[in-house]
C-alpha cells in the first residue's frame, strides 16, 4: 500500500517482474496481472488478512504508520 493512494482500497502485489493492483474488498485484480500460481497465493494471503488490510488502508489514507502483515506460513 502507498500513503494517500487512490480508491478503491487496494494493495500492490509484485512477483518476478509482474505487478497487480488488488481490490481489498473483492480480492480481484483491477490493474496489471500476476502468474496464476502467484495470484492464488496472494488471494489466499489476502483472504486470511482481510481485516488487517482494511485497517492498513485506513491508516494509509490518514497518513498513519502501517502495521506489518505476516506472510503465509
PyMOL Python script that loads the backbone (N, CA, C, O; Angstrom):
from pymol import cmd

cmd.read_pdbstr("""\
ATOM      1  N   UNK A   1       0.847  -1.182   0.000  1.00  0.00           N
ATOM      2  CA  UNK A   1       0.000   0.000   0.000  1.00  0.00           C
ATOM      3  C   UNK A   1       0.886   1.236   0.000  1.00  0.00           C
ATOM      4  O   UNK A   1       2.011   1.229   0.500  1.00  0.00           O
ATOM      5  N   UNK A   2       0.345   2.279  -0.570  1.00  0.00           N
ATOM      6  CA  UNK A   2       1.049   3.550  -0.587  1.00  0.00           C
ATOM      7  C   UNK A   2       0.198   4.580   0.141  1.00  0.00           C
ATOM      8  O   UNK A   2      -1.028   4.577   0.041  1.00  0.00           O
ATOM      9  N   UNK A   3       0.866   5.458   0.872  1.00  0.00           N
ATOM     10  CA  UNK A   3       0.160   6.504   1.595  1.00  0.00           C
ATOM     11  C   UNK A   3      -0.580   7.412   0.621  1.00  0.00           C
ATOM     12  O   UNK A   3      -0.064   7.773  -0.437  1.00  0.00           O
ATOM     13  N   UNK A   4      -1.795   7.769   1.004  1.00  0.00           N
ATOM     14  CA  UNK A   4      -2.624   8.685   0.229  1.00  0.00           C
ATOM     15  C   UNK A   4      -2.846   8.202  -1.208  1.00  0.00           C
ATOM     16  O   UNK A   4      -2.872   9.006  -2.140  1.00  0.00           O
ATOM     17  N   UNK A   5      -3.005   6.891  -1.381  1.00  0.00           N
ATOM     18  CA  UNK A   5      -3.234   6.293  -2.703  1.00  0.00           C
ATOM     19  C   UNK A   5      -4.703   6.456  -3.105  1.00  0.00           C
ATOM     20  O   UNK A   5      -5.540   6.819  -2.279  1.00  0.00           O
ATOM     21  N   UNK A   6      -5.006   6.191  -4.353  1.00  0.00           N
ATOM     22  CA  UNK A   6      -6.346   6.362  -4.924  1.00  0.00           C
ATOM     23  C   UNK A   6      -7.280   5.223  -4.513  1.00  0.00           C
ATOM     24  O   UNK A   6      -6.823   4.177  -4.053  1.00  0.00           O
ATOM     25  N   UNK A   7      -8.558   5.423  -4.676  1.00  0.00           N
ATOM     26  CA  UNK A   7      -9.574   4.398  -4.421  1.00  0.00           C
ATOM     27  C   UNK A   7      -9.695   3.507  -5.644  1.00  0.00           C
ATOM     28  O   UNK A   7      -9.304   3.940  -6.729  1.00  0.00           O
ATOM     29  N   UNK A   8     -10.204   2.308  -5.539  1.00  0.00           N
ATOM     30  CA  UNK A   8     -10.762   1.647  -4.365  1.00  0.00           C
ATOM     31  C   UNK A   8      -9.644   1.199  -3.425  1.00  0.00           C
ATOM     32  O   UNK A   8      -8.476   1.187  -3.814  1.00  0.00           O
ATOM     33  N   UNK A   9      -9.998   0.826  -2.172  1.00  0.00           N
ATOM     34  CA  UNK A   9      -8.980   0.288  -1.267  1.00  0.00           C
ATOM     35  C   UNK A   9      -8.287  -0.895  -1.943  1.00  0.00           C
ATOM     36  O   UNK A   9      -8.945  -1.837  -2.385  1.00  0.00           O
ATOM     37  N   UNK A  10      -6.968  -0.841  -2.021  1.00  0.00           N
ATOM     38  CA  UNK A  10      -6.239  -1.877  -2.738  1.00  0.00           C
ATOM     39  C   UNK A  10      -4.819  -1.994  -2.210  1.00  0.00           C
ATOM     40  O   UNK A  10      -4.346  -1.160  -1.437  1.00  0.00           O
ATOM     41  N   UNK A  11      -4.159  -3.049  -2.648  1.00  0.00           N
ATOM     42  CA  UNK A  11      -2.740  -3.198  -2.374  1.00  0.00           C
ATOM     43  C   UNK A  11      -2.047  -3.605  -3.669  1.00  0.00           C
ATOM     44  O   UNK A  11      -2.675  -4.089  -4.610  1.00  0.00           O
ATOM     45  N   UNK A  12      -0.750  -3.397  -3.686  1.00  0.00           N
ATOM     46  CA  UNK A  12       0.071  -3.718  -4.845  1.00  0.00           C
ATOM     47  C   UNK A  12       0.779  -5.038  -4.565  1.00  0.00           C
ATOM     48  O   UNK A  12       1.382  -5.204  -3.505  1.00  0.00           O
ATOM     49  N   UNK A  13       0.713  -5.966  -5.493  1.00  0.00           N
ATOM     50  CA  UNK A  13       1.423  -7.238  -5.376  1.00  0.00           C
ATOM     51  C   UNK A  13       2.402  -7.340  -6.542  1.00  0.00           C
ATOM     52  O   UNK A  13       2.043  -7.090  -7.693  1.00  0.00           O
ATOM     53  N   UNK A  14       3.638  -7.710  -6.230  1.00  0.00           N
ATOM     54  CA  UNK A  14       4.669  -7.845  -7.259  1.00  0.00           C
ATOM     55  C   UNK A  14       5.256  -9.242  -7.196  1.00  0.00           C
ATOM     56  O   UNK A  14       5.455  -9.804  -6.119  1.00  0.00           O
ATOM     57  N   UNK A  15       5.530  -9.795  -8.380  1.00  0.00           N
ATOM     58  CA  UNK A  15       6.151 -11.106  -8.467  1.00  0.00           C
ATOM     59  C   UNK A  15       6.896 -11.227  -9.785  1.00  0.00           C
ATOM     60  O   UNK A  15       6.292 -11.116 -10.852  1.00  0.00           O
ATOM     61  N   UNK A  16       8.179 -11.449  -9.723  1.00  0.00           N
ATOM     62  CA  UNK A  16       9.010 -11.759 -10.888  1.00  0.00           C
ATOM     63  C   UNK A  16       8.751 -10.824 -12.074  1.00  0.00           C
ATOM     64  O   UNK A  16       8.538 -11.275 -13.199  1.00  0.00           O
ATOM     65  N   UNK A  17       8.774  -9.525 -11.804  1.00  0.00           N
ATOM     66  CA  UNK A  17       8.578  -8.546 -12.872  1.00  0.00           C
ATOM     67  C   UNK A  17       7.137  -8.230 -13.210  1.00  0.00           C
ATOM     68  O   UNK A  17       6.879  -7.377 -14.059  1.00  0.00           O
ATOM     69  N   UNK A  18       6.198  -8.892 -12.572  1.00  0.00           N
ATOM     70  CA  UNK A  18       4.771  -8.634 -12.774  1.00  0.00           C
ATOM     71  C   UNK A  18       4.253  -7.813 -11.596  1.00  0.00           C
ATOM     72  O   UNK A  18       4.764  -7.923 -10.481  1.00  0.00           O
ATOM     73  N   UNK A  19       3.250  -7.001 -11.847  1.00  0.00           N
ATOM     74  CA  UNK A  19       2.611  -6.243 -10.771  1.00  0.00           C
ATOM     75  C   UNK A  19       1.107  -6.230 -11.001  1.00  0.00           C
ATOM     76  O   UNK A  19       0.628  -6.148 -12.132  1.00  0.00           O
ATOM     77  N   UNK A  20       0.378  -6.314  -9.893  1.00  0.00           N
ATOM     78  CA  UNK A  20      -1.082  -6.239  -9.961  1.00  0.00           C
ATOM     79  C   UNK A  20      -1.585  -5.379  -8.812  1.00  0.00           C
ATOM     80  O   UNK A  20      -1.013  -5.384  -7.722  1.00  0.00           O
ATOM     81  N   UNK A  21      -2.652  -4.646  -9.064  1.00  0.00           N
ATOM     82  CA  UNK A  21      -3.357  -3.915  -8.030  1.00  0.00           C
ATOM     83  C   UNK A  21      -4.593  -4.724  -7.690  1.00  0.00           C
ATOM     84  O   UNK A  21      -5.374  -5.077  -8.573  1.00  0.00           O
ATOM     85  N   UNK A  22      -4.769  -5.018  -6.410  1.00  0.00           N
ATOM     86  CA  UNK A  22      -5.817  -5.931  -5.979  1.00  0.00           C
ATOM     87  C   UNK A  22      -6.753  -5.218  -5.021  1.00  0.00           C
ATOM     88  O   UNK A  22      -6.323  -4.666  -4.008  1.00  0.00           O
ATOM     89  N   UNK A  23      -8.026  -5.235  -5.349  1.00  0.00           N
ATOM     90  CA  UNK A  23      -9.073  -4.618  -4.534  1.00  0.00           C
ATOM     91  C   UNK A  23      -9.179  -5.376  -3.215  1.00  0.00           C
ATOM     92  O   UNK A  23      -9.346  -6.595  -3.212  1.00  0.00           O
ATOM     93  N   UNK A  24      -9.083  -4.661  -2.097  1.00  0.00           N
ATOM     94  CA  UNK A  24      -9.130  -5.290  -0.777  1.00  0.00           C
ATOM     95  C   UNK A  24     -10.493  -5.925  -0.515  1.00  0.00           C
ATOM     96  O   UNK A  24     -10.561  -6.982   0.112  1.00  0.00           O
ATOM     97  N   UNK A  25     -11.560  -5.317  -0.971  1.00  0.00           N
ATOM     98  CA  UNK A  25     -12.896  -5.821  -0.670  1.00  0.00           C
ATOM     99  C   UNK A  25     -13.274  -7.053  -1.481  1.00  0.00           C
ATOM    100  O   UNK A  25     -13.886  -7.979  -0.948  1.00  0.00           O
ATOM    101  N   UNK A  26     -12.918  -7.078  -2.758  1.00  0.00           N
ATOM    102  CA  UNK A  26     -13.328  -8.188  -3.623  1.00  0.00           C
ATOM    103  C   UNK A  26     -12.192  -9.162  -3.921  1.00  0.00           C
ATOM    104  O   UNK A  26     -12.429 -10.268  -4.407  1.00  0.00           O
ATOM    105  N   UNK A  27     -10.969  -8.753  -3.632  1.00  0.00           N
ATOM    106  CA  UNK A  27      -9.758  -9.532  -3.929  1.00  0.00           C
ATOM    107  C   UNK A  27      -9.583  -9.808  -5.412  1.00  0.00           C
ATOM    108  O   UNK A  27      -8.954 -10.793  -5.799  1.00  0.00           O
ATOM    109  N   UNK A  28     -10.143  -8.934  -6.241  1.00  0.00           N
ATOM    110  CA  UNK A  28      -9.966  -9.061  -7.682  1.00  0.00           C
ATOM    111  C   UNK A  28      -8.868  -8.110  -8.158  1.00  0.00           C
ATOM    112  O   UNK A  28      -8.647  -7.049  -7.573  1.00  0.00           O
ATOM    113  N   UNK A  29      -8.199  -8.507  -9.211  1.00  0.00           N
ATOM    114  CA  UNK A  29      -7.180  -7.669  -9.835  1.00  0.00           C
ATOM    115  C   UNK A  29      -7.902  -6.644 -10.705  1.00  0.00           C
ATOM    116  O   UNK A  29      -8.705  -7.010 -11.563  1.00  0.00           O
ATOM    117  N   UNK A  30      -7.616  -5.364 -10.485  1.00  0.00           N
ATOM    118  CA  UNK A  30      -8.242  -4.357 -11.343  1.00  0.00           C
ATOM    119  C   UNK A  30      -7.229  -3.639 -12.219  1.00  0.00           C
ATOM    120  O   UNK A  30      -7.596  -2.797 -13.039  1.00  0.00           O
ATOM    121  N   UNK A  31      -5.957  -3.972 -12.047  1.00  0.00           N
ATOM    122  CA  UNK A  31      -4.933  -3.429 -12.932  1.00  0.00           C
ATOM    123  C   UNK A  31      -3.728  -4.360 -12.890  1.00  0.00           C
ATOM    124  O   UNK A  31      -3.335  -4.826 -11.820  1.00  0.00           O
ATOM    125  N   UNK A  32      -3.146  -4.629 -14.050  1.00  0.00           N
ATOM    126  CA  UNK A  32      -1.979  -5.499 -14.125  1.00  0.00           C
ATOM    127  C   UNK A  32      -2.370  -6.961 -14.073  1.00  0.00           C
ATOM    128  O   UNK A  32      -3.534  -7.327 -14.235  1.00  0.00           O
ATOM    129  N   UNK A  33      -1.343  -7.801 -13.838  1.00  0.00           N
ATOM    130  CA  UNK A  33      -1.600  -9.240 -13.728  1.00  0.00           C
ATOM    131  C   UNK A  33      -0.437  -9.911 -13.039  1.00  0.00           C
ATOM    132  O   UNK A  33       0.678  -9.390 -13.006  1.00  0.00           O
ATOM    133  N   UNK A  34      -0.720 -11.084 -12.488  1.00  0.00           N
ATOM    134  CA  UNK A  34       0.285 -11.953 -11.894  1.00  0.00           C
ATOM    135  C   UNK A  34       0.140 -13.331 -12.520  1.00  0.00           C
ATOM    136  O   UNK A  34      -0.941 -13.680 -12.994  1.00  0.00           O
ATOM    137  N   UNK A  35       1.213 -14.125 -12.532  1.00  0.00           N
ATOM    138  CA  UNK A  35       1.058 -15.514 -12.964  1.00  0.00           C
ATOM    139  C   UNK A  35       0.030 -16.223 -12.070  1.00  0.00           C
ATOM    140  O   UNK A  35      -0.148 -15.853 -10.909  1.00  0.00           O
ATOM    141  N   UNK A  36      -0.631 -17.222 -12.608  1.00  0.00           N
ATOM    142  CA  UNK A  36      -1.740 -17.885 -11.907  1.00  0.00           C
ATOM    143  C   UNK A  36      -1.346 -18.378 -10.516  1.00  0.00           C
ATOM    144  O   UNK A  36      -2.097 -18.169  -9.564  1.00  0.00           O
ATOM    145  N   UNK A  37      -0.204 -19.016 -10.377  1.00  0.00           N
ATOM    146  CA  UNK A  37       0.219 -19.549  -9.068  1.00  0.00           C
ATOM    147  C   UNK A  37       0.445 -18.411  -8.076  1.00  0.00           C
ATOM    148  O   UNK A  37       0.025 -18.508  -6.923  1.00  0.00           O
ATOM    149  N   UNK A  38       1.092 -17.349  -8.503  1.00  0.00           N
ATOM    150  CA  UNK A  38       1.324 -16.200  -7.625  1.00  0.00           C
ATOM    151  C   UNK A  38      -0.003 -15.558  -7.232  1.00  0.00           C
ATOM    152  O   UNK A  38      -0.193 -15.177  -6.077  1.00  0.00           O
ATOM    153  N   UNK A  39      -0.920 -15.439  -8.190  1.00  0.00           N
ATOM    154  CA  UNK A  39      -2.238 -14.858  -7.900  1.00  0.00           C
ATOM    155  C   UNK A  39      -2.978 -15.687  -6.862  1.00  0.00           C
ATOM    156  O   UNK A  39      -3.622 -15.131  -5.972  1.00  0.00           O
ATOM    157  N   UNK A  40      -2.897 -17.009  -6.962  1.00  0.00           N
ATOM    158  CA  UNK A  40      -3.563 -17.880  -5.996  1.00  0.00           C
ATOM    159  C   UNK A  40      -2.992 -17.687  -4.590  1.00  0.00           C
ATOM    160  O   UNK A  40      -3.740 -17.651  -3.613  1.00  0.00           O
ATOM    161  N   UNK A  41      -1.675 -17.566  -4.492  1.00  0.00           N
ATOM    162  CA  UNK A  41      -1.049 -17.353  -3.185  1.00  0.00           C
ATOM    163  C   UNK A  41      -1.418 -15.991  -2.600  1.00  0.00           C
ATOM    164  O   UNK A  41      -1.679 -15.878  -1.402  1.00  0.00           O
ATOM    165  N   UNK A  42      -1.439 -14.966  -3.434  1.00  0.00           N
ATOM    166  CA  UNK A  42      -1.819 -13.632  -2.975  1.00  0.00           C
ATOM    167  C   UNK A  42      -3.266 -13.631  -2.495  1.00  0.00           C
ATOM    168  O   UNK A  42      -3.574 -13.040  -1.460  1.00  0.00           O
ATOM    169  N   UNK A  43      -4.145 -14.280  -3.226  1.00  0.00           N
ATOM    170  CA  UNK A  43      -5.560 -14.350  -2.827  1.00  0.00           C
ATOM    171  C   UNK A  43      -5.708 -15.095  -1.502  1.00  0.00           C
ATOM    172  O   UNK A  43      -6.477 -14.677  -0.637  1.00  0.00           O
ATOM    173  N   UNK A  44      -4.981 -16.189  -1.343  1.00  0.00           N
ATOM    174  CA  UNK A  44      -5.032 -16.937  -0.081  1.00  0.00           C
ATOM    175  C   UNK A  44      -4.571 -16.051   1.077  1.00  0.00           C
ATOM    176  O   UNK A  44      -5.227 -15.995   2.117  1.00  0.00           O
ATOM    177  N   UNK A  45      -3.447 -15.361   0.896  1.00  0.00           N
ATOM    178  CA  UNK A  45      -2.906 -14.476   1.926  1.00  0.00           C
ATOM    179  C   UNK A  45      -3.895 -13.352   2.249  1.00  0.00           C
ATOM    180  O   UNK A  45      -4.164 -13.080   3.419  1.00  0.00           O
ATOM    181  N   UNK A  46      -4.431 -12.705   1.224  1.00  0.00           N
ATOM    182  CA  UNK A  46      -5.343 -11.581   1.428  1.00  0.00           C
ATOM    183  C   UNK A  46      -6.638 -12.022   2.111  1.00  0.00           C
ATOM    184  O   UNK A  46      -7.213 -11.262   2.890  1.00  0.00           O
ATOM    185  N   UNK A  47      -7.096 -13.222   1.832  1.00  0.00           N
ATOM    186  CA  UNK A  47      -8.290 -13.747   2.485  1.00  0.00           C
ATOM    187  C   UNK A  47      -8.045 -13.903   3.984  1.00  0.00           C
ATOM    188  O   UNK A  47      -8.901 -13.570   4.803  1.00  0.00           O
ATOM    189  N   UNK A  48      -6.876 -14.410   4.324  1.00  0.00           N
ATOM    190  CA  UNK A  48      -6.533 -14.593   5.738  1.00  0.00           C
ATOM    191  C   UNK A  48      -6.354 -13.270   6.485  1.00  0.00           C
ATOM    192  O   UNK A  48      -6.556 -13.206   7.697  1.00  0.00           O
ATOM    193  N   UNK A  49      -5.978 -12.223   5.763  1.00  0.00           N
ATOM    194  CA  UNK A  49      -5.630 -10.944   6.399  1.00  0.00           C
ATOM    195  C   UNK A  49      -6.534  -9.787   5.967  1.00  0.00           C
ATOM    196  O   UNK A  49      -6.116  -8.629   5.981  1.00  0.00           O
ATOM    197  N   UNK A  50      -7.751 -10.101   5.589  1.00  0.00           N
ATOM    198  CA  UNK A  50      -8.664  -9.085   5.070  1.00  0.00           C
ATOM    199  C   UNK A  50      -8.837  -7.907   6.028  1.00  0.00           C
ATOM    200  O   UNK A  50      -8.714  -6.755   5.614  1.00  0.00           O
ATOM    201  N   UNK A  51      -9.119  -8.179   7.289  1.00  0.00           N
ATOM    202  CA  UNK A  51      -9.341  -7.095   8.258  1.00  0.00           C
ATOM    203  C   UNK A  51      -8.084  -6.256   8.451  1.00  0.00           C
ATOM    204  O   UNK A  51      -8.166  -5.035   8.582  1.00  0.00           O
ATOM    205  N   UNK A  52      -6.922  -6.904   8.469  1.00  0.00           N
ATOM    206  CA  UNK A  52      -5.665  -6.165   8.614  1.00  0.00           C
ATOM    207  C   UNK A  52      -5.407  -5.269   7.402  1.00  0.00           C
ATOM    208  O   UNK A  52      -4.925  -4.146   7.544  1.00  0.00           O
ATOM    209  N   UNK A  53      -5.732  -5.774   6.210  1.00  0.00           N
ATOM    210  CA  UNK A  53      -5.572  -4.967   5.002  1.00  0.00           C
ATOM    211  C   UNK A  53      -6.476  -3.741   5.036  1.00  0.00           C
ATOM    212  O   UNK A  53      -6.046  -2.640   4.694  1.00  0.00           O
ATOM    213  N   UNK A  54      -7.720  -3.930   5.447  1.00  0.00           N
ATOM    214  CA  UNK A  54      -8.632  -2.779   5.549  1.00  0.00           C
ATOM    215  C   UNK A  54      -8.138  -1.779   6.576  1.00  0.00           C
ATOM    216  O   UNK A  54      -8.190  -0.571   6.346  1.00  0.00           O
ATOM    217  N   UNK A  55      -7.661  -2.274   7.704  1.00  0.00           N
ATOM    218  CA  UNK A  55      -7.134  -1.393   8.739  1.00  0.00           C
ATOM    219  C   UNK A  55      -5.940  -0.602   8.217  1.00  0.00           C
ATOM    220  O   UNK A  55      -5.853   0.608   8.430  1.00  0.00           O
ATOM    221  N   UNK A  56      -5.022  -1.281   7.534  1.00  0.00           N
ATOM    222  CA  UNK A  56      -3.864  -0.580   6.980  1.00  0.00           C
ATOM    223  C   UNK A  56      -4.275   0.421   5.906  1.00  0.00           C
ATOM    224  O   UNK A  56      -3.663   1.483   5.791  1.00  0.00           O
ATOM    225  N   UNK A  57      -5.296   0.102   5.122  1.00  0.00           N
ATOM    226  CA  UNK A  57      -5.755   1.053   4.107  1.00  0.00           C
ATOM    227  C   UNK A  57      -6.214   2.356   4.776  1.00  0.00           C
ATOM    228  O   UNK A  57      -5.860   3.449   4.335  1.00  0.00           O
ATOM    229  N   UNK A  58      -7.001   2.222   5.837  1.00  0.00           N
ATOM    230  CA  UNK A  58      -7.494   3.413   6.538  1.00  0.00           C
ATOM    231  C   UNK A  58      -6.345   4.181   7.182  1.00  0.00           C
ATOM    232  O   UNK A  58      -6.353   5.412   7.201  1.00  0.00           O
ATOM    233  N   UNK A  59      -5.367   3.467   7.702  1.00  0.00           N
ATOM    234  CA  UNK A  59      -4.186   4.139   8.267  1.00  0.00           C
ATOM    235  C   UNK A  59      -3.427   4.879   7.175  1.00  0.00           C
ATOM    236  O   UNK A  59      -3.013   6.021   7.375  1.00  0.00           O
ATOM    237  N   UNK A  60      -3.241   4.246   6.030  1.00  0.00           N
ATOM    238  CA  UNK A  60      -2.518   4.882   4.926  1.00  0.00           C
ATOM    239  C   UNK A  60      -3.234   6.144   4.463  1.00  0.00           C
ATOM    240  O   UNK A  60      -2.590   7.156   4.185  1.00  0.00           O
ATOM    241  N   UNK A  61      -4.562   6.094   4.378  1.00  0.00           N
ATOM    242  CA  UNK A  61      -5.324   7.277   3.955  1.00  0.00           C
ATOM    243  C   UNK A  61      -5.199   8.411   4.966  1.00  0.00           C
ATOM    244  O   UNK A  61      -5.315   9.584   4.611  1.00  0.00           O
ATOM    245  N   UNK A  62      -4.958   8.054   6.240  1.00  0.00           N
ATOM    246  CA  UNK A  62      -4.791   9.064   7.297  1.00  0.00           C
ATOM    247  C   UNK A  62      -3.321   9.401   7.524  1.00  0.00           C
ATOM    248  O   UNK A  62      -2.981  10.131   8.455  1.00  0.00           O
ATOM    249  N   UNK A  63      -2.450   8.863   6.666  1.00  0.00           N
ATOM    250  CA  UNK A  63      -1.002   9.083   6.750  1.00  0.00           C
ATOM    251  C   UNK A  63      -0.422   8.597   8.074  1.00  0.00           C
ATOM    252  O   UNK A  63       0.526   9.183   8.597  1.00  0.00           O
ATOM    253  N   UNK A  64      -0.998   7.520   8.615  1.00  0.00           N
ATOM    254  CA  UNK A  64      -0.501   6.893   9.832  1.00  0.00           C
ATOM    255  C   UNK A  64       0.400   5.719   9.458  1.00  0.00           C
ATOM    256  O   UNK A  64       0.279   5.162   8.367  1.00  0.00           O
ATOM    257  N   UNK A  65       1.304   5.343  10.365  1.00  0.00           N
ATOM    258  CA  UNK A  65       2.162   4.185  10.077  1.00  0.00           C
ATOM    259  C   UNK A  65       1.335   2.907   9.895  1.00  0.00           C
ATOM    260  O   UNK A  65       0.353   2.684  10.603  1.00  0.00           O
ATOM    261  N   UNK A  66       1.745   2.081   8.945  1.00  0.00           N
ATOM    262  CA  UNK A  66       1.042   0.833   8.672  1.00  0.00           C
ATOM    263  C   UNK A  66       1.564  -0.275   9.586  1.00  0.00           C
ATOM    264  O   UNK A  66       2.706  -0.239  10.042  1.00  0.00           O
ATOM    265  N   UNK A  67       0.712  -1.248   9.839  1.00  0.00           N
ATOM    266  CA  UNK A  67       1.102  -2.423  10.603  1.00  0.00           C
ATOM    267  C   UNK A  67       1.647  -3.468   9.635  1.00  0.00           C
ATOM    268  O   UNK A  67       1.127  -3.633   8.531  1.00  0.00           O
ATOM    269  N   UNK A  68       2.693  -4.169  10.053  1.00  0.00           N
ATOM    270  CA  UNK A  68       3.240  -5.250   9.237  1.00  0.00           C
ATOM    271  C   UNK A  68       2.246  -6.408   9.243  1.00  0.00           C
ATOM    272  O   UNK A  68       1.701  -6.763  10.288  1.00  0.00           O
ATOM    273  N   UNK A  69       2.015  -6.992   8.075  1.00  0.00           N
ATOM    274  CA  UNK A  69       1.111  -8.138   7.943  1.00  0.00           C
ATOM    275  C   UNK A  69       1.984  -9.346   7.636  1.00  0.00           C
ATOM    276  O   UNK A  69       2.798  -9.322   6.714  1.00  0.00           O
ATOM    277  N   UNK A  70       1.803 -10.390   8.414  1.00  0.00           N
ATOM    278  CA  UNK A  70       2.615 -11.592   8.284  1.00  0.00           C
ATOM    279  C   UNK A  70       2.394 -12.280   6.936  1.00  0.00           C
ATOM    280  O   UNK A  70       1.297 -12.226   6.380  1.00  0.00           O
ATOM    281  N   UNK A  71       3.442 -12.929   6.414  1.00  0.00           N
ATOM    282  CA  UNK A  71       3.296 -13.695   5.172  1.00  0.00           C
ATOM    283  C   UNK A  71       2.573 -15.009   5.434  1.00  0.00           C
ATOM    284  O   UNK A  71       2.242 -15.327   6.576  1.00  0.00           O
ATOM    285  N   UNK A  72       2.333 -15.763   4.381  1.00  0.00           N
ATOM    286  CA  UNK A  72       1.757 -17.100   4.538  1.00  0.00           C
ATOM    287  C   UNK A  72       2.711 -17.971   5.348  1.00  0.00           C
ATOM    288  O   UNK A  72       3.930 -17.826   5.246  1.00  0.00           O
ATOM    289  N   UNK A  73       2.158 -18.871   6.150  1.00  0.00           N
ATOM    290  CA  UNK A  73       3.042 -19.767   6.930  1.00  0.00           C
ATOM    291  C   UNK A  73       3.805 -20.729   6.035  1.00  0.00           C
ATOM    292  O   UNK A  73       4.586 -21.543   6.528  1.00  0.00           O
TER     293      UNK A  73
END
""", "prot")
cmd.dss("prot")
cmd.show_as("cartoon", "prot")
cmd.util.cbc("prot")
cmd.orient("prot")
